[in-house]
Amino acid sequence: MLIPLSKPGTSAQVITGEWKSFMPIVTAEKCIKCGICQNMCPEGIMGDPKSVPDIDYNYCKGCSICAIECPVKCIEMKRVEE
């Protein structure tokens, strides 16, 4: 019988933000509040879709989906400094 090394869970139960190599930075002045980034975020950590994204970096994995999908390119991925 195999015993798992860790218990299964979701990112809501486990802080996963330390995994990222890049983090999204939002330029609020360019944001048109379309909600696309919030709706596309697989972790749902970007706040209210009717406002400028408020990213919870404790759970952001740096996947870049928000930056790729942003129609006005107001989200830039910056390398995380160690």
N, CA, C and O atoms as CSV, one atom per row, in Angstrom:
chain,resi,resn,atom,element,x,y,z
A,1,MET,N,N,0.838,-1.176,0.000
A,1,MET,CA,C,0.000,0.000,0.000
A,1,MET,C,C,0.893,1.253,0.000
A,1,MET,O,O,1.856,1.343,0.761
A,2,LEU,N,N,0.554,2.207,-0.863
A,2,LEU,CA,C,1.293,3.467,-0.931
A,2,LEU,C,C,0.653,4.493,0.000
A,2,LEU,O,O,-0.571,4.611,0.062
A,3,ILE,N,N,1.475,5.216,0.708
A,3,ILE,CA,C,0.992,6.266,1.595
A,3,ILE,C,C,1.457,7.597,1.018
A,3,ILE,O,O,2.651,7.788,0.792
A,4,PRO,N,N,0.517,8.532,0.775
A,4,PRO,CA,C,0.919,9.824,0.195
A,4,PRO,C,C,1.819,10.607,1.149
A,4,PRO,O,O,1.679,10.524,2.369
A,5,LEU,N,N,2.741,11.365,0.568
A,5,LEU,CA,C,3.644,12.186,1.370
A,5,LEU,C,C,2.943,13.414,1.934
A,5,LEU,O,O,3.333,13.934,2.980
A,6,SER,N,N,1.919,13.868,1.246
A,6,SER,CA,C,1.170,15.020,1.723
A,6,SER,C,C,-0.309,14.795,1.477
A,6,SER,O,O,-0.701,13.974,0.647
A,7,LYS,N,N,-1.108,15.525,2.199
A,7,LYS,CA,C,-2.549,15.403,2.043
A,7,LYS,C,C,-3.008,16.277,0.880
A,7,LYS,O,O,-2.462,17.361,0.674
A,8,PRO,N,N,-4.002,15.823,0.118
A,8,PRO,CA,C,-4.520,16.654,-0.962
A,8,PRO,C,C,-5.209,17.884,-0.399
A,8,PRO,O,O,-5.714,17.864,0.723
A,9,GLY,N,N,-5.227,18.939,-1.170
A,9,GLY,CA,C,-5.878,20.168,-0.743
A,9,GLY,C,C,-6.009,21.117,-1.908
A,9,GLY,O,O,-5.669,20.773,-3.040
A,10,THR,N,N,-6.490,22.284,-1.642
A,10,THR,CA,C,-6.599,23.310,-2.668
A,10,THR,C,C,-5.693,24.467,-2.285
A,10,THR,O,O,-5.167,24.514,-1.173
A,11,SER,N,N,-5.515,25.399,-3.208
A,11,SER,CA,C,-4.661,26.538,-2.897
A,11,SER,C,C,-5.304,27.442,-1.854
A,11,SER,O,O,-4.619,28.269,-1.253
A,12,ALA,N,N,-6.617,27.297,-1.628
A,12,ALA,CA,C,-7.261,28.058,-0.559
A,12,ALA,C,C,-6.811,27.555,0.805
A,12,ALA,O,O,-6.859,28.294,1.788
A,13,GLN,N,N,-6.374,26.304,0.868
A,13,GLN,CA,C,-5.922,25.722,2.127
A,13,GLN,C,C,-4.415,25.806,2.311
A,13,GLN,O,O,-3.920,25.709,3.434
A,14,VAL,N,N,-3.686,25.985,1.225
A,14,VAL,CA,C,-2.222,25.971,1.271
A,14,VAL,C,C,-1.682,27.217,0.564
A,14,VAL,O,O,-2.017,27.470,-0.593
A,15,ILE,N,N,-0.857,27.986,1.250
A,15,ILE,CA,C,-0.263,29.171,0.613
A,15,ILE,C,C,0.686,28.700,-0.479
A,15,ILE,O,O,1.658,27.992,-0.215
A,16,THR,N,N,0.388,29.105,-1.711
A,16,THR,CA,C,1.153,28.626,-2.865
A,16,THR,C,C,1.969,29.728,-3.535
A,16,THR,O,O,2.680,29.465,-4.506
A,17,GLY,N,N,1.878,30.949,-3.034
A,17,GLY,CA,C,2.549,32.074,-3.670
A,17,GLY,C,C,4.058,31.994,-3.701
A,17,GLY,O,O,4.699,32.680,-4.497
A,18,GLU,N,N,4.637,31.164,-2.843
A,18,GLU,CA,C,6.095,31.045,-2.821
A,18,GLU,C,C,6.635,30.280,-4.021
A,18,GLU,O,O,7.846,30.261,-4.243
A,19,TRP,N,N,5.764,29.652,-4.794
A,19,TRP,CA,C,6.182,28.858,-5.951
A,19,TRP,C,C,6.618,29.712,-7.130
A,19,TRP,O,O,7.397,29.259,-7.969
A,20,LYS,N,N,6.127,30.938,-7.203
A,20,LYS,CA,C,6.282,31.715,-8.431
A,20,LYS,C,C,7.691,32.240,-8.663
A,20,LYS,O,O,8.427,32.552,-7.727
A,21,SER,N,N,8.040,32.327,-9.946
A,21,SER,CA,C,9.287,32.958,-10.376
A,21,SER,C,C,9.009,34.358,-10.899
A,21,SER,O,O,9.887,35.221,-10.896
A,22,PHE,N,N,7.759,34.578,-11.353
A,22,PHE,CA,C,7.324,35.877,-11.860
A,22,PHE,C,C,6.048,36.276,-11.139
A,22,PHE,O,O,5.268,35.421,-10.719
A,23,MET,N,N,5.840,37.579,-10.998
A,23,MET,CA,C,4.619,38.058,-10.368
A,23,MET,C,C,3.993,39.152,-11.223
A,23,MET,O,O,4.705,39.961,-11.819
A,24,PRO,N,N,2.651,39.181,-11.286
A,24,PRO,CA,C,1.975,40.198,-12.080
A,24,PRO,C,C,1.940,41.541,-11.359
A,24,PRO,O,O,1.617,41.617,-10.173
A,25,ILE,N,N,2.274,42.588,-12.087
A,25,ILE,CA,C,2.212,43.956,-11.576
A,25,ILE,C,C,1.216,44.709,-12.450
A,25,ILE,O,O,1.351,44.736,-13.674
A,26,VAL,N,N,0.217,45.319,-11.819
A,26,VAL,CA,C,-0.847,46.020,-12.545
A,26,VAL,C,C,-0.566,47.516,-12.577
A,26,VAL,O,O,-0.261,48.125,-11.551
A,27,THR,N,N,-0.674,48.105,-13.773
A,27,THR,CA,C,-0.630,49.558,-13.915
A,27,THR,C,C,-2.077,50.031,-13.904
A,27,THR,O,O,-2.773,49.957,-14.917
A,28,ALA,N,N,-2.522,50.518,-12.749
A,28,ALA,CA,C,-3.933,50.854,-12.537
A,28,ALA,C,C,-4.450,51.901,-13.520
A,28,ALA,O,O,-5.612,51.855,-13.924
A,29,GLU,N,N,-3.598,52.838,-13.904
A,29,GLU,CA,C,-4.027,53.908,-14.810
A,29,GLU,C,C,-4.425,53.378,-16.190
A,29,GLU,O,O,-5.255,53.978,-16.872
A,30,LYS,N,N,-3.833,52.252,-16.600
A,30,LYS,CA,C,-4.140,51.676,-17.909
A,30,LYS,C,C,-5.326,50.711,-17.868
A,30,LYS,O,O,-5.911,50.404,-18.907
A,31,CYS,N,N,-5.681,50.234,-16.681
A,31,CYS,CA,C,-6.729,49.219,-16.535
A,31,CYS,C,C,-8.091,49.786,-16.927
A,31,CYS,O,O,-8.462,50.881,-16.503
A,32,ILE,N,N,-8.834,49.031,-17.742
A,32,ILE,CA,C,-10.181,49.449,-18.163
A,32,ILE,C,C,-11.269,48.720,-17.371
A,32,ILE,O,O,-12.454,48.857,-17.674
A,33,LYS,N,N,-10.871,47.950,-16.363
A,33,LYS,CA,C,-11.796,47.248,-15.469
A,33,LYS,C,C,-12.760,46.337,-16.224
A,33,LYS,O,O,-13.954,46.291,-15.931
A,34,CYS,N,N,-12.217,45.616,-17.199
A,34,CYS,CA,C,-13.053,44.723,-18.020
A,34,CYS,C,C,-13.346,43.398,-17.322
A,34,CYS,O,O,-14.313,42.722,-17.671
A,35,GLY,N,N,-12.527,43.017,-16.341
A,35,GLY,CA,C,-12.750,41.793,-15.589
A,35,GLY,C,C,-12.209,40.527,-16.238
A,35,GLY,O,O,-12.361,39.439,-15.683
A,36,ILE,N,N,-11.582,40.651,-17.400
A,36,ILE,CA,C,-11.079,39.463,-18.092
A,36,ILE,C,C,-10.006,38.769,-17.256
A,36,ILE,O,O,-10.034,37.547,-17.116
A,37,CYS,N,N,-9.075,39.515,-16.709
A,37,CYS,CA,C,-7.999,38.886,-15.926
A,37,CYS,C,C,-8.556,38.167,-14.709
A,37,CYS,O,O,-8.126,37.059,-14.387
A,38,GLN,N,N,-9.524,38.802,-14.022
A,38,GLN,CA,C,-10.109,38.161,-12.848
A,38,GLN,C,C,-10.848,36.879,-13.218
A,38,GLN,O,O,-10.787,35.890,-12.487
A,39,ASN,N,N,-11.538,36.896,-14.341
A,39,ASN,CA,C,-12.292,35.717,-14.770
A,39,ASN,C,C,-11.386,34.597,-15.282
A,39,ASN,O,O,-11.745,33.423,-15.187
A,40,MET,N,N,-10.233,34.941,-15.817
A,40,MET,CA,C,-9.325,33.933,-16.371
A,40,MET,C,C,-8.371,33.359,-15.329
A,40,MET,O,O,-7.799,32.292,-15.552
A,41,CYS,N,N,-8.187,34.026,-14.215
A,41,CYS,CA,C,-7.249,33.564,-13.182
A,41,CYS,C,C,-7.693,32.206,-12.640
A,41,CYS,O,O,-8.791,32.088,-12.098
A,42,PRO,N,N,-6.847,31.179,-12.782
A,42,PRO,CA,C,-7.241,29.845,-12.322
A,42,PRO,C,C,-7.367,29.739,-10.807
A,42,PRO,O,O,-8.011,28.817,-10.304
A,43,GLU,N,N,-6.764,30.668,-10.075
A,43,GLU,CA,C,-6.845,30.631,-8.614
A,43,GLU,C,C,-7.907,31.567,-8.057
A,43,GLU,O,O,-8.240,31.482,-6.875
A,44,GLY,N,N,-8.448,32.464,-8.887
A,44,GLY,CA,C,-9.481,33.392,-8.423
A,44,GLY,C,C,-9.002,34.339,-7.338
A,44,GLY,O,O,-9.723,34.607,-6.377
A,45,ILE,N,N,-7.790,34.845,-7.491
A,45,ILE,CA,C,-7.187,35.664,-6.423
A,45,ILE,C,C,-6.979,37.122,-6.843
A,45,ILE,O,O,-6.146,37.824,-6.270
A,46,MET,N,N,-7.744,37.577,-7.853
A,46,MET,CA,C,-7.509,38.926,-8.377
A,46,MET,C,C,-8.574,39.935,-7.982
A,46,MET,O,O,-8.601,41.042,-8.518
A,47,GLY,N,N,-9.446,39.577,-7.060
A,47,GLY,CA,C,-10.417,40.533,-6.551
A,47,GLY,C,C,-11.651,40.693,-7.416
A,47,GLY,O,O,-11.945,39.856,-8.270
A,48,ASP,N,N,-12.374,41.789,-7.180
A,48,ASP,CA,C,-13.644,42.087,-7.828
A,48,ASP,C,C,-13.455,42.394,-9.314
A,48,ASP,O,O,-12.657,43.264,-9.663
A,49,PRO,N,N,-14.183,41.688,-10.201
A,49,PRO,CA,C,-14.036,41.922,-11.646
A,49,PRO,C,C,-14.447,43.321,-12.119
A,49,PRO,O,O,-14.154,43.692,-13.256
A,50,LYS,N,N,-15.115,44.094,-11.274
A,50,LYS,CA,C,-15.540,45.440,-11.686
A,50,LYS,C,C,-14.569,46.519,-11.219
A,50,LYS,O,O,-14.880,47.708,-11.284
A,51,SER,N,N,-13.402,46.109,-10.752
A,51,SER,CA,C,-12.415,47.080,-10.279
A,51,SER,C,C,-11.015,46.694,-10.757
A,51,SER,O,O,-10.815,45.645,-11.370
A,52,VAL,N,N,-10.063,47.560,-10.461
A,52,VAL,CA,C,-8.660,47.268,-10.793
A,52,VAL,C,C,-8.263,46.010,-10.017
A,52,VAL,O,O,-8.589,45.897,-8.836
A,53,PRO,N,N,-7.570,45.068,-10.649
A,53,PRO,CA,C,-7.188,43.833,-9.961
A,53,PRO,C,C,-6.427,44.084,-8.662
A,53,PRO,O,O,-5.498,44.889,-8.609
A,54,ASP,N,N,-6.843,43.382,-7.630
A,54,ASP,CA,C,-6.193,43.431,-6.321
A,54,ASP,C,C,-5.666,42.026,-6.069
A,54,ASP,O,O,-6.388,41.172,-5.555
A,55,ILE,N,N,-4.424,41.788,-6.426
A,55,ILE,CA,C,-3.846,40.444,-6.445
A,55,ILE,C,C,-3.410,40.006,-5.048
A,55,ILE,O,O,-2.710,40.734,-4.344
A,56,ASP,N,N,-3.832,38.818,-4.668
A,56,ASP,CA,C,-3.389,38.227,-3.408
A,56,ASP,C,C,-2.124,37.416,-3.712
A,56,ASP,O,O,-2.202,36.273,-4.162
A,57,TYR,N,N,-0.973,38.016,-3.463
A,57,TYR,CA,C,0.301,37.396,-3.818
A,57,TYR,C,C,0.622,36.156,-2.969
A,57,TYR,O,O,1.520,35.388,-3.318
A,58,ASN,N,N,-0.093,35.957,-1.875
A,58,ASN,CA,C,0.104,34.740,-1.084
A,58,ASN,C,C,-0.318,33.500,-1.860
A,58,ASN,O,O,0.179,32.403,-1.605
A,59,TYR,N,N,-1.237,33.677,-2.810
A,59,TYR,CA,C,-1.772,32.538,-3.550
A,59,TYR,C,C,-1.484,32.589,-5.047
A,59,TYR,O,O,-1.732,31.608,-5.748
A,60,CYS,N,N,-0.968,33.705,-5.551
A,60,CYS,CA,C,-0.626,33.826,-6.973
A,60,CYS,C,C,0.562,32.920,-7.289
A,60,CYS,O,O,1.585,32.961,-6.605
A,61,LYS,N,N,0.416,32.099,-8.334
A,61,LYS,CA,C,1.485,31.183,-8.729
A,61,LYS,C,C,2.336,31.736,-9.866
A,61,LYS,O,O,3.296,31.094,-10.290
A,62,GLY,N,N,1.991,32.924,-10.364
A,62,GLY,CA,C,2.788,33.536,-11.421
A,62,GLY,C,C,2.615,32.885,-12.778
A,62,GLY,O,O,3.563,32.833,-13.562
A,63,CYS,N,N,1.426,32.387,-13.069
A,63,CYS,CA,C,1.203,31.629,-14.311
A,63,CYS,C,C,1.161,32.511,-15.562
A,63,CYS,O,O,1.302,31.999,-16.673
A,64,SER,N,N,0.972,33.817,-15.406
A,64,SER,CA,C,0.957,34.804,-16.503
A,64,SER,C,C,-0.344,34.836,-17.311
A,64,SER,O,O,-0.441,35.612,-18.262
A,65,ILE,N,N,-1.324,34.039,-16.973
A,65,ILE,CA,C,-2.574,34.039,-17.739
A,65,ILE,C,C,-3.217,35.421,-17.711
A,65,ILE,O,O,-3.734,35.880,-18.729
A,66,CYS,N,N,-3.195,36.081,-16.573
A,66,CYS,CA,C,-3.802,37.411,-16.473
A,66,CYS,C,C,-3.129,38.394,-17.432
A,66,CYS,O,O,-3.808,39.153,-18.123
A,67,ALA,N,N,-1.804,38.378,-17.474
A,67,ALA,CA,C,-1.060,39.292,-18.348
A,67,ALA,C,C,-1.285,38.973,-19.820
A,67,ALA,O,O,-1.390,39.879,-20.646
A,68,ILE,N,N,-1.359,37.701,-20.145
A,68,ILE,CA,C,-1.579,37.289,-21.539
A,68,ILE,C,C,-2.965,37.697,-22.013
A,68,ILE,O,O,-3.123,38.150,-23.147
A,69,GLU,N,N,-3.972,37.543,-21.160
A,69,GLU,CA,C,-5.356,37.805,-21.550
A,69,GLU,C,C,-5.766,39.272,-21.477
A,69,GLU,O,O,-6.783,39.647,-22.061
A,70,CYS,N,N,-5.014,40.102,-20.785
A,70,CYS,CA,C,-5.377,41.514,-20.631
A,70,CYS,C,C,-5.393,42.214,-21.997
A,70,CYS,O,O,-4.369,42.252,-22.679
A,71,PRO,N,N,-6.549,42.770,-22.403
A,71,PRO,CA,C,-6.638,43.382,-23.729
A,71,PRO,C,C,-5.856,44.687,-23.870
A,71,PRO,O,O,-5.503,45.071,-24.984
A,72,VAL,N,N,-5.580,45.376,-22.758
A,72,VAL,CA,C,-4.831,46.641,-22.837
A,72,VAL,C,C,-3.411,46.510,-22.302
A,72,VAL,O,O,-2.681,47.495,-22.204
A,73,LYS,N,N,-3.024,45.270,-21.952
A,73,LYS,CA,C,-1.663,44.963,-21.486
A,73,LYS,C,C,-1.236,45.842,-20.311
A,73,LYS,O,O,-0.130,46.382,-20.293
A,74,CYS,N,N,-2.141,45.976,-19.323
A,74,CYS,CA,C,-1.794,46.751,-18.126
A,74,CYS,C,C,-1.168,45.877,-17.047
A,74,CYS,O,O,-0.829,46.368,-15.970
A,75,ILE,N,N,-1.010,44.576,-17.329
A,75,ILE,CA,C,-0.382,43.667,-16.372
A,75,ILE,C,C,0.951,43.200,-16.959
A,75,ILE,O,O,1.014,42.640,-18.053
A,76,GLU,N,N,1.997,43.447,-16.199
A,76,GLU,CA,C,3.342,43.064,-16.619
A,76,GLU,C,C,3.898,42.043,-15.636
A,76,GLU,O,O,3.738,42.195,-14.425
A,77,MET,N,N,4.535,41.027,-16.138
A,77,MET,CA,C,5.137,40.003,-15.286
A,77,MET,C,C,6.569,40.412,-14.955
A,77,MET,O,O,7.390,40.624,-15.848
A,78,LYS,N,N,6.854,40.519,-13.664
A,78,LYS,CA,C,8.193,40.877,-13.177
A,78,LYS,C,C,8.804,39.685,-12.468
A,78,LYS,O,O,8.115,38.969,-11.740
A,79,ARG,N,N,10.086,39.469,-12.674
A,79,ARG,CA,C,10.792,38.376,-12.003
A,79,ARG,C,C,10.821,38.647,-10.494
A,79,ARG,O,O,11.079,39.770,-10.060
A,80,VAL,N,N,10.557,37.621,-9.718
A,80,VAL,CA,C,10.608,37.716,-8.269
A,80,VAL,C,C,12.061,37.710,-7.824
A,80,VAL,O,O,12.832,36.823,-8.190
A,81,GLU,N,N,12.423,38.700,-7.037
A,81,GLU,CA,C,13.797,38.789,-6.529
A,81,GLU,C,C,13.917,37.887,-5.301
A,81,GLU,O,O,13.029,37.865,-4.448
A,82,GLU,N,N,14.990,37.167,-5.223
A,82,GLU,CA,C,15.207,36.276,-4.059
A,82,GLU,C,C,16.036,36.948,-3.016
A,82,GLU,O,O,16.319,36.355,-1.975
